[in-house]
Amino acid sequence: MTMTFRSGAIVVTMLFLSSALFAQSSGCEPADFPCQIVFYSRVVRTDPKNIEAYYHLGFAYQRTRQPERAMEMYKIYLSSSSRDRPNLANAYNNRGILYRQTREFRRALDDFDRAINLDPYNPRFLSNRGNVYRDLERFDEAIADYRNALVSNENFGPALHGLGIALGVKGETDLAISTLSRAIEHNAGPDAVYNRGVMFSRKEDYASALNDYTRYIGFDSPFRTSLPGAYLNRGIANYYLGDVEAALADLSQAIEADRELLNAYRVRSMIYREQQKLALAEADESVAARLSRRN
């Protein structure tokens, strides 16, 4: 085959919240965060000095995807001078997650540093800081954090996932694949499967890559964050495996999932040209040119 396609980028890993240590019974189920919001809102109205209630409110707001309110509650909790704050390290960790989501990486690192100073061997805190180091392309520091997390818990899936990504970015593809395989064994989530597929694509092991992309596409999970990329990459794998019709079907699925996925139009147009379907190729090239100018 004469054409060369590159598979899509690695996807980011999740950050992991610290669960709450309940100072008092809310009467709510542990995962019933709307109930907890109602309960702890009532607590802070009647007893504004109940500092732990602000932490629990922040946690519940964060779990219900209300980051601004969560940040407000954590700031109140963390600004308190109370010596009785059993969730202090957890609050720094959880606020660090919010800062990372808004790409305030320096503030995120500061909060993860504080959490780790309070609980140096917590694998969640170390993995979360490693993810920020990776965002900042400080890969050696990221790898050190992931490995320290694994000293505390050698089977901690998020640390294995993050380590696999960092190793892959540094070009250690074989080690990245073995690390991501361990992450998958320890329930790191769908993105670890996708990322291993990317590593297999880099090795030009398209059969293994296709299996991982297919597995990823088949997940029924809210944590499946790169469905358009999975279709794009599976389309490329199918092309190199000689199944051009499957490749075109996948590329069309990628475009259906994300109408602005530039590389899907580019790859599909190249295949159309190879098939002498010139009108279809030109249509895709026109969209790709427009998207490229916009970006």
N, C-alpha and C positions, 0 to 999 in steps of 0.2 A: 504494500500500500504506500502511496506517495504522500499522504497528508499526515501531519503531526498535530495532535490535540493534547492540551494539558488539562488534567483533572482539576476540579475546583479546590478551593482553599480548605484547610482544616477549620472546623468550627470550634468555638470557645467552649470551655467547660462551665458548669454551673458553680455558683457559690453556695455555701451551705450554712443555713441559719442555725443558731444555737437555740435549743428548746428552752422553755421557761421552767424555772424552779418556782412552783406555786407557793406563795406565802400564805394564801388563804384559799378556801374552797370557793370556786365561782358557781358551782352547781351546773357547769357546762361540760359537755364532752370535750376531751382533749383537742379534737380537731374542729370543734364548733366555734370558729373564730368570730362570727357575727354575734353569737351569744356572749362570748367573752368581752367583746367591745361594749355591748350594752351593760354588762355587769361592772366592768372596771371603770366605765364612764360614770356610772352612778357612784362608785367608790370615791373617785377624785372630786366629784361635786360635793359629796358630804364630808370628805376628809382629805383636803388638798395636800396635807402633809404625809399622806400614805405614799411614800416614794415608790415602793415596789409596784403599786398599781399602774404607775406611768410606764414602767418597763413592760408589764403584761399588755397594756394598751398598744405600745409600740410594736410588740411582737405580733399581736392580732391584726393590727393595721397592715403590717408588712406581709403577713400571710394572705391577706385579702386584697393585695395589690393596691394599697393606698400609701405610696411611699412618702408623700409630703406629710401626711399625718403621723406616720411612723417616725419620721425624722424629728418632728416636733416633740413627740413623747420621749424619744431617746435623749434628746438634748436636755429636756427637763430632768430626766433621771440622772444623766451624767454630770449635770451642773450642780447637783445636790451635794451638800457637805455632810450628808448622813454617813455614818460609819457602817451602817447596816444595809449594805447593798449586795446581797448574795449573787445577783446576776450581773455584776459589774463587768467581768470579762466578756460575758455573752452580749451585753449591750454594745461594748466596743466592737465586737465581731459583727454584730448585726448592722450597726451603723456603717461600718466599713463596707459592707455589702451594698448599702444604699449609695454610698459615695462612688463605689466602682460602677454602679449602674448609670450614674450621671457623668462618668468619666473624670471624676475628681480624684485622680489616682494618688496624688500626694496625700490628700486627706484620708483616703482609704488605707494607704500604707501606715499612716500615723495611728489609725485606730487598730489595725491588725497588730502593729508593734505593741500597743498597750495591752491588747488582749493576750498576746503571747508572753509579755512580761509577767502578767498575772497568772498564766497557766501555760508554762513553756512547752509542755509535751502534748498539748491538745492537737490531734491530727487535723481537725476541722479548721482551726485557726491557721495552722501552718500551710495547709492546702490553699486556703483563701488568699493568704499573702503571696504564695507562689503564683497564683493566677494573675495577681496584679503585676508582679515582676514580669510575668510573661507578656502581659499587655504592653509593658514598657520596653519589651525586647531585652530585658536583663535576664537572659536565659540561664546563666550559670547560677544566679541567685535563686531563680525559680526552681531549678533542679535541686539545689541544696535544701530548699524548704520542703519540696515533695519527698525527698529522701529522708529528711528528719521526721516528717509525718509518718513515713513507713517504718521508722525505727519504733515509733509508739504503737503502730498497728500495721503489720506487714501486709494485711489484706484490705487496707482501706481503699475502696474503689476510687473515690475522687482523686486521691493522691496518685494512684497508679495511672489514672486517665491523664491528669495534668502532666505527669512525668513523661508519659508516652508522647504527648503532643510536643513538649519541649525538646525531647530527644529527636523527634522527627524534624522539627524546624532546624535543628543543628546538623541534620544530614545523617544521623545514626538510624537509618531506616530499619534495619533488621532488629535492633534493640528496641526501637519504638514499637514494632509489630508485636514482639514478645511481651512487652510491657502492657500494651493495649489489650492483648489477649488475656493477660492476668486481670486487667481492669474489668473486662467483660465477664470473666468468671466470677468476679466479686461485685456484680450488679452495679457497675458504674453508670449504666443507662444507655439509651439508644445512640447518643452522640459518640460514645467510644467505638461502637460498631462502625458508624460512618467514618470516623477518623482512621480506623484500621483499614477500611476500604481505600481511603486516600493513599495510605502508605503502600498498600498492595499495588495501586495504580502506578505509583512512582517506581516500583520495582518491575513494572510491566507484567505483573502477574494478574492479568485481567480476569481470569476465571475466578480467582479468590476475591478480587475486588468486586466483581459482579455479584458474588454470593453475599458479600457484606452489604452492598447497596440495596439488594433485594430484601435482605433481612431488615434493614433500616426502614425501607419504604413500608414494610408490612407491620411495623410497630403501630399499635394504637396507644399513643402516649402524648401528653401535652408537652413533654420535653424533647420532642422530635423537631429540632429547630432549623434543619436545613433540607427540607423536602425538595425544593427546586434544585438545589445542588446535587442531591442524590440522584434525581432523574437525569440531570446533565451528565454526571459522571458515569452512571450506568449506561447511558447512551454511548458515551465514548468507549466504554469497555465492550459493549456489544459490537460497535464498529470494528474494533481491533480483533474481536473474535469472529468476525466475518458475517455477523447477522445485521445487515444494513437496515432491513425493515424494522427490526426491533430497536435499532439505534434511532431511527427517525421517529418511531412511536414514543420513545423515552424523551427525546428532545422536544417533541410537541407537548408532552406532559409537563416538562420543565417550564416551558413558556406559558402553558395554561396556569401553572402554579405561581408564576412570577412573570408578568408581561414585560418587565424591564430587565430580564436576565440576559445581558448583552452577549455573553459567550454562547448561550444556547442558540441565538440567531446566527452567530458567526459559524458555529460548527455545522448547524443544519444547512446553511447556505453552501458550505463547502461540499457537503455530501450531495446536495441537489446538483451542484455543478458537475460533480463527478458522474452523476447519473444523466447529465445533459438535460436536466429540468431547469432550463435557464430562467424562465419567468418566475418560478418559485424561488430560485436562488437570488434573483435580483430583488424580489420583494423582501426577503430576509436581509439582504445587504443594505437595503434602504432603511429598514428599521434599525439595524445595527449602527449605521452611520448617524442616524438621528440620536440614538441613545449615547453614542460616543461623544458627540458634540455637547450634549447636555451634561455629561460627566466631566 
